[in-house]
């Protein structure tokens, strides 16, 4: 299965970074396409979008300053199928993308994504005190996967913190 396309451009307000595409995303070629993934609902309910977008519209979010990529390109059924080598390579590729495109905020969709990227063992939800790439804000949000055990209202409250960056 081929990787799905990144949606990137310079000076994004928020670049969302996931672990890797799901099998469903790989089949359809769109980010967060698994029907059990709550990403699009979370963005809308957190006030980050004016309506609930569909996964097939992911490229349209470039128009409002949001982009998408993953730390690992290969679609898998679960993140635990990703190898150490894939993370190591993905970390370097992701750093290059962030340096090149210079988004205002990089939102890591899952604490584990940020930990793999930063090499830090501990991370709180929200804006990180220190960024990996200078001049870019690192923000850690819960995964939007339906497998996450947090209440969706708690997840939405964390994503809502991103609105302070889009209003400036």
Secondary structure as UniProt FT lines:
FT   TURN            10..11
FT   STRAND          14..18
FT   HELIX           23..28
FT   TURN            31..32
FT   TURN            35..36
FT   HELIX           39..45
FT   TURN            46..47
FT   HELIX           55..64
FT   STRAND          66..70
FT   HELIX           79..81
FT   HELIX           84..101
FT   STRAND          105..109
FT   HELIX           111..118
FT   STRAND          126..127
FT   TURN            134..135
FT   STRAND          137..141
FT   TURN            146..147
FT   HELIX           152..160
FT   TURN            161..162
FT   HELIX           163..166
//
